[in-house]
């Protein structure tokens, strides 16, 4: 059974806390770095993408990635 996922917004301050000031880098791309974070309401581990050197191309790539993620249904 699939669980509906509703997007949650966080402030930058909350994200800094969740990632321990962007301490643990787990990946890097052309326009972003990905950090490990933990949502404060429980032991849920998340990946937080921080955009850097944002250009129109980087913004388009990010928006395309978000659209792809929204369409993905995976049991995990």
C-alpha positions as CSV (number, residue, x, y, z in Angstrom):
1,X,0.0,0.0,0.0
2,X,1.3,3.5,-0.9
3,X,1.2,6.3,1.5
4,X,0.4,9.7,0.2
5,X,3.2,12.2,0.8
6,X,2.5,15.8,1.3
7,X,5.3,18.3,0.8
8,X,6.5,20.0,4.0
9,X,8.2,23.4,3.9
10,X,11.0,24.3,6.3
11,X,12.7,27.6,7.0
12,X,16.4,28.0,6.3
13,X,17.0,28.1,10.0
14,X,15.2,24.8,10.5
15,X,17.3,23.3,7.6
16,X,20.5,24.5,9.2
17,X,19.5,22.7,12.4
18,X,18.4,19.5,10.6
19,X,21.8,19.3,8.8
20,X,23.9,20.4,11.8
21,X,25.0,23.5,9.8
22,X,25.4,21.4,6.6
23,X,28.0,19.2,8.2
24,X,27.8,15.9,6.4
25,X,28.1,16.1,2.6
26,X,26.7,13.0,0.9
27,X,26.8,14.1,-2.8
28,X,27.7,16.9,-5.2
29,X,26.5,18.0,-8.6
30,X,27.1,20.9,-11.0
31,X,24.8,23.3,-9.2
32,X,24.2,21.8,-5.8
33,X,25.6,19.9,-2.8
34,X,23.5,17.3,-1.0
35,X,23.7,17.0,2.8
36,X,22.4,14.4,5.3
37,X,19.8,15.7,7.7
38,X,17.4,14.5,10.3
39,X,13.8,15.7,10.7
40,X,13.3,16.9,14.3
41,X,10.0,15.1,14.8
42,X,11.6,11.6,14.7
43,X,14.5,9.6,13.4
44,X,13.7,10.3,9.7
45,X,16.9,10.8,7.8
46,X,16.6,13.1,4.7
47,X,18.8,14.4,1.9
48,X,18.9,18.2,1.7
49,X,20.0,19.7,-1.6
50,X,21.6,23.1,-1.3
51,X,21.7,25.0,-4.6
52,X,24.9,26.9,-5.3
53,X,25.9,29.3,-8.1
54,X,22.3,29.3,-9.2
55,X,21.9,30.1,-12.9
56,X,18.9,29.8,-15.1
57,X,20.2,26.3,-16.3
58,X,20.6,25.2,-12.6
59,X,17.1,26.4,-11.8
60,X,15.6,24.6,-14.7
61,X,17.5,21.4,-13.8
62,X,16.2,21.6,-10.2
63,X,12.6,22.2,-11.3
64,X,12.8,19.2,-13.7
65,X,14.1,17.1,-10.9
66,X,11.3,18.1,-8.5
67,X,8.7,17.3,-11.2
68,X,10.3,13.9,-11.6
69,X,10.3,13.2,-7.9
70,X,6.6,14.2,-7.6
71,X,5.7,11.7,-10.3
72,X,7.7,8.8,-8.7
73,X,5.8,6.3,-6.6
74,X,8.1,3.9,-4.8
75,X,7.3,1.7,-1.8
76,X,10.4,2.9,0.0
